[in-house]
Amino acid sequence: MRSMSREGSMPSEKPSTAFALARQAVIWRSGAQIAGQVITWGATFLVIRILDPHDYGLFAMTQVVLTVLNMLNGAGLASGLIQKPEADERSIRQLYGMLIALNFGLGLLQFLMAPLVAAYFRQPIVADLLRVQAFLYFTTPFVAFPYALLARAIDFKPQAKVYFLSSITGALAALAGAFAGLGVWTLILAPAVLFTTRAIGMTRISGHHYRPLFDFRGAGALAKFGGLMAAGQFFWVVQSQADVFLAGRVLSPTTLGLYTTALFLTQILVSKFVPAINDVAFSVYARMQDDRDAVAMGFARSARMVMLVAMPFYVGLAVAAEPVVATVLGPKWIAAGPIVRLVAIAMPAMTLQVLFAPACGAMGRPGIAAKTGMIGAMLLPACFAVGLVWGVAGLAASWIAAYAALLAITAWRALPVIGLRASLLARTLEPVVLAALAMGGIVMLADRFVALPSAPLHLAWLVSVGGIAYFGWLAAFAGDVLSEAVAVVRGRQPAPRVQPIATAA
């Protein structure tokens, strides 16, 4: 399957076939993600102990620009190719040309605007950091294009190997830079090495021989779909970067570094693992788009499986924030503990909210995510601005109100497109939510009445109590949920316990 010209039309998959493909894809995509992230996290947390919060504050300022410009990098165009039931060679070559033209232009734009950004944040070194980071855009086409070719066939095994290898090279570069005393430049070196390795590897394993085509006549449908996906991504970028954009003018680089590192720790699951699941989900939903009930059932089941892991993670993180920070980040970061606790409370809503976009996009309705993103792009900055009145604690607390409201709005708009009633989704998730909350209460009691002499030992105690409490509750009151999870892991398609009711879009 190395060349898309051999693929032709891809018919809708039967649910059983789609389940098998999805399971295999998740294993390779998420498995490589987990393995790679274990290596990356080991290096990242060691680097965090070496560098200072000030370095991470400066780096966060540059990420505002990179994240905003990256929404124009053509990822939506690649999604358009994945979503299309049929794709001829001309449209594939046009996509390649679009990706190259867009990203080379973005690199030049960032290089030129770097002094303006540095002046806004009142940090001259930010200009130099941004100029060097402009190189990253040159690697993007050679990652995104092979990814689109492989994802159309739900073939994630080859790229899993590349992602794993690039994670190792990026981690080694980060460690080398930190131990060499490069300071903030360590945070620039590591992604440059990672994405260069990924671009070379993805181009090789895809085995394609396409040449980019810069004649974009007839590519209107692809551009429109990509534009809608990019619009949704743009509003997501506004949501995700508004806090740093606003806080960068108010907080010191050190305080901003504490805040952004707390976000990194708290958002590990939603930012590192959920995107891998969404990548697979989009490809699978696109193959099943003619069977609305199958998509609805798949979404409900996927949401429960994700929240089965996410809920105890976030509840546990909120309850045990201080020992987690002291153990994972080190004593110099202890002030980030209260920030972690507040943001962790908001993360279940955020995790569930981001699951809707791939389902709507695969159903041919990317405008749903774009419009919802537009609402979020107004709601979240407003909440962040109000929260900043009370400093970094207020900024962290604003996440709770912002994402509770955004989840409600997203579900209201997206569920009719997916064909799933809100009441059914709520009943599907209820056992997992109750188990996690019960676990949180038990862990709070364990934290209060048993205090061990060191943070790592105390954290190990709390994790042990939490694990026993969570799985014990599920076994006692929601055994069917555990059975379903075991069936999925073992490769058996579980009997449908969620009966989706299609509604008019």
N, C-alpha and C positions, 0 to 999 in steps of 0.2 A: 504493500500500500504506500510506497514512498512517493508516488506521483499522483497528484489529484486528477490529472488528465485521464487516468484509468478508472476513475471513480464513477463519473456520470451521476445519475440520479440516485438519491439515497431515500428509500421508502421509509414510511413510519414503522417503528419497531413495535412488535407485540410486547405487552407488559412484562412477560416472563423473560423475553430476550433482552429487553431494556434493563430489567433488574440485574441480569447477569453481567451485561456490559457496564452498568453503573457500578456494581460492586467491584469488578476488576479494575475499572478506571479509578475509583476512589482509593483502592488499595495501592495502586502505583502512584497516583498523583499525591494523595495524602501521606502514603507511606514514605515516599521520598521526601515530602515536605517535613514530616516528623523527624526522620533520620537526619536530614540536612539541618533542621532547626535545632536539634539537640547539639550538634556540633557548633552551629552558629551561636546558640545561646551560651554554651560553655565559654566560647571566646568572648562574646559580647559582655557577659557578666564579669569576666576577668578584666576586660578593658575598662568597664565602668569603675571597677575598684582602683584602676591605675589613673584614669583621667579625672578631671574635676568637673563639678556641675557647670562651671563657667564655660568649659569646652562644649558641653551639650547644649547650653543656651545659644551659643553662636551657631552651632550646627542646625539647631531648630529654626533659626532665622533664615538660613539658606533653603531649608526644606519647604518653607512657604512658597517660594518661587518655583522650585522644582515640581512640587505637587500641582501647582496651578498650571504650569506649562505642560506637564505630562498628560493632562486631560485632553490635549490636542495632538497626542502622539500617534493617533490612528488605531488605538485599541478597539474603538467602536467599529471601525472599518473591518478589522479582523473578525469581530463578532458577527458582522453582517455576512461575511463569507461563510462562517460556521453555520449560521441560521438558514442560509439559502438551501432549498431542497436540491437544486441543481447549480452547477458552476462550470462555465466553459473556460478554456485556457486564456482567452482574452481578459476576462474579468479577474482571473487570478493574477495575471501579469500586471494589470492595472492596479490591483491592491498593492502589489510589491512596489510599484512606482510611487503610489501615494504615500506609502510608509516612509520611503527614502526621502521624498521631497519635504514632507511635513517635519520629519525629525532633524534633518540637516538645517532646515530653516529655524527650528526651535533652538538648536544649539547656538546659532548665530545671534538670535534674538536675546538669549540669556546672557551671552558674552557682552553684548552692547548695553544692556540695561543694568548690569551689575553695579555700577557706581550709584545709580539712583536708589537701588535697594539698600545699599550700605548707608547712604545718607538718611533714608527713612528710619532705619534702626539705630543710627548714630554709632555705628561700629565699622570703621574703615576696612578691617580685615575681611568682612563679609564679601566685599567686591572681589578680592582675590580668590576666595573660596568658590564663589559662583562661577568665575571664569574657568577654573579648572574642572568644575562639575559639568560644564557645558559639553564635555567629551562624552558623557553618558548617553546623550541623545543619538550619537552616531552608532551606538550598539543596538538601539531599540529595534530598527527594522529587521535585523538579522536574528532577533529573538521572536518578535511578534509574527512574522510571516511564516516561519516553520511551525510555530505553535498553531496557527490557524489551519495549516494543512493537516497536522496530526489530530487536532481536536475535532475536525469534521468527521473523522472516522472513529472518534472516541478511542484513540490509540495513545494512551498516556505512558506506556511503559518506556519507550525510548527517551522521551524528554525527562522522565523521572531520574534516569541515570545522569543526564546532563545537569539537572537541578542539584542533585546530590554532589556531583563533582564541583560545581561552581560554588556551592556552600562551603566546601572544604577550602577551596582556594581563597575565598573571601575571608574566612575565619583566620587562615594563616596570615593573610595580609594585615588583618586587624591586629593580631598579636604582635607581628613584627613591627608595625608602626608604633604600637603602644610601648613596647619594650625599648624601642629605639628613641623614645622621647619626642615623637612627632606631635604630640598634643592633639589639637583639634584636627590636624591634617590626617591623623589616623582614620577619622570618620569619613574622610574624602577618599583615601586610598582604597579602603576595603570594598566599597561598592564598585569602584572603577575596575578592580581586579575581578570581582564577582561577575559583573555584567559582560566584561570582555570574554571571560571564559564561557559564559552561557551563550553568547552570540556565536562564538566559534563552534561550540558543541551542537547547538540546535541546528545550525546550517548543515553541519556534517551528517547528523543522524536523520534529518528529514530526507536526505538523498535527492532533493529536487534539483532540476536543471532549468528552472524558469529564469528568464531575463526580465528585469523590470520594464514596464511599458509606461511612458510618460504622456501618452496620448489618452486623455481621460474622457473622450467622447463616448457616450453610451453608458457611462458608469454612474448615471444619476441615481438609480435606485440604491446602489451600494453606498453612494455618498450620503443619500438621505437617511438610510438606516444608521450608518455610522455617525452622522450628525446628531441624530436623536440620542444615540447611545452616549456620544460625547457630551451632549447637553446634560444628560443625567449625571455623567461623571463630573462635569463642571460644577454642578450644584453640590454634588457630594464633596468636591474639593473645597468649595466655599465653607461648607459645614465643618469639615475636618480641620481646616487651617485658620478659620476665623479667630479661634481662641489665641493661637500664637501670634497672629497678625496684630490683634488688639493688645495682648499682654506684652508683646515685645517693646511697645512704647511706654509701658507703665512699670513693668517689673524689671529688676536687675537681671543680667545674664545668669547669675548664680541661681536666683529664685526661679527664673524661667527654666533653667536646666533641671532643677528639682521637679518642677511640674511636668515637663516633657518626659523625663525619665520615669516618673510615676505613671504617666499615660502609657509609655512603652510596656512597662511591667503589667499593667492592668489589662491592656488591649492585646496581649500576646495571642490569646485564643481567637478573637474576632478578626485580627489583622493578619495572622500567620496561617491559621488552619481553615477558617471558614472560607476565605477566597478560593482555596484549593477545592473545597466541596462545591462551591458555586460554579467554578470552571466546569467541573464534571456535570453538575446539574443542568447548566445551560445547554450543553451538548446533548444530554439525554432528553430533556424537555423538547428541544428542537426536533428530535427524531420522533417524538410522541405527540406533536402539536395537533394532530388531527383527532386524537382521542382525549377529549377534555377531562373526562372522569379519571383516566389514568394519570394525567398531569396533576389533578387535584389530590388524588390519593398519594402520588409520589411526593408532592409537596408536604402534605400533612405528616407522612412517615419520616421524611427527611428532617422536618422541623423538630419532631420529637427526638430523633436520634441525636441531632446537634445539641438540643437543650438538655438531653440526658447527661451530656458531658459538661456543657457550659454552666448550667445552674449550680451544681455543687462547687465548681471551680470559682465562680464569682462570689457565691455566698461565703465560701471558705476564705477567700481572699479578703472580703470585707471584714470578717470576724477576726482574722489573724493577721491584719495588715502589718503591725509593728514587727512581730518576729519574722515575717516573710521578708520585709525590707532589710532588717538587720542581718538576716542570714544570706540573702541572695545578693544584695547590693553593697553591704558593708556599713560600718558605723558612720561614715561621712554623709550617708544618704538618709539617716534616720528621720530627718525632718520631712521626708516624702511619705511617711507612713499615713498621716491623716488624709493626705491627698489620694493615696491609693484606696483607702476605705470609702471615701465619698464617690469616686469614679466607679469603683467596683459595683456599687449599688445600681448604677445606671446601665451597666454592661449587658444584663440579660435582655433589656428592651432593645439595645443597639444590635445585639447578635440576631435576634429574631427579625428585626426590621430589615437588615441587609439581605435576608434570604429571599425576599419577595422579588427583587429586581431581575434575577436570571429567569425566573418563571414567566414573568410578564414579557420580557424581551424575547424569549423563545416562542411565546405564543403570538409573536408578531406585533406586540404592543409596547415597544420601548418608550413611547411617549408617556406611559404611566409613570415609569421611574423618573423621567425628566421632569414631569409636573410635580411629582412628590418631592423631588430634589429641589425644585424651585421654592416650594414651601419651606423645606428645611433650611435652605440658604437664607431665608429671612428670619425664621424662628430661632435657629441656634445662635447666630451672631447677636441677636437681640438679648437672648438669655445670657450669653457670655458677657456682654457689655454691662448688663445689670449686675451680674455676679462679681465683676471686677471691682465694683464699689466696695466690697468687703475683702478685697485682696485675693490672694491665691486660693484661700479656702472657699471664698464665695464663687470663684471661677470653677473650682472643682464641683461644688454643690450644684451649680447651674446645669450640669450634665444630666442630673436626675430628672428635673422638670422637663428639660428640652427633649430628651429621648422618650419619655413617657408619652408626651404629646405627639411626637413624630411617629411613633409606632402606631398609635391609634389612627392617625391620618393615613398612613401607608396601608394599613390593613383595610380600612374603609374603601380605599381606591383600588387596591390590587386584588382582594379576595373575589370580587365578581368576575374579574378576568380569568382567574385561575379556576373558578367554579367551585369554591369551597365556602361554606357558611362560617361566620365568625364563631358561632356557638359550638360547632363541631371542632374547630381548631382549638378553642379553649378547653373543651373536654379532652382532646387528645393530649394536651400539654399539662393538664391539671395534676396527674399523678407525679410527674417529674418535679413540678414546682413545689408541691406539698412536701415531698421527700427532702428536697434541698432546704426548705425553710425549717423543717424539723431538725435536720442535721445542724443547721446554723445555731438553733437554740441549744442543742446539746453541746456543741463545741464552745459556745459562750460560757456555759456552766463549767466545762472542763478547764477553760482558760482562767476562770475566776477562782476556782477552788484548788487547782493544782498548778504550782509555779515551779518550773525546773530551772536550774542555775544558769543555763546558757540559752541563747536564742535558738541555735540549731536543735538542741534537745527538746526545747519547749515546742518548737514548730513540728518536730517529728511526733511528739505526743498528740498535738492537736490534729494533725493529718491522720494519725491512726484512729483516733476517736471519731473523726468525721467520716472516714471511709466505712468503719463498722456501722455507724449510725445511718448513713445514706443507703447502703446496700441492704442493711437489715430492715429499714423501713420499706424499701421497694419489695423485698422478698415477702414481707408480711402483708402489705396492703396493695401492691401493684405487681404481682408476679407475672402477669401477662406482658408487662412492659419489659421486664428482664428476659422473658422467653423470646420476645420479638428481637431484642438486641442480640441475644445469643444466636438466633436463627440467621440474622443478617451477617454476623461475623463468620458463621460456619458456611455461608453461601447458600442458604435455603431461603426461598422467597416466603416470608411469613404470610399467614392468612390475613386478608384485609379486615382490620377492626374499625377502620374509619370508612364510613360510607359517604363520600362527597356528594353534595347535591348541586348540580350545575345551575348557575344563575345567569341571567342575561348580562352581558358585558356592558 
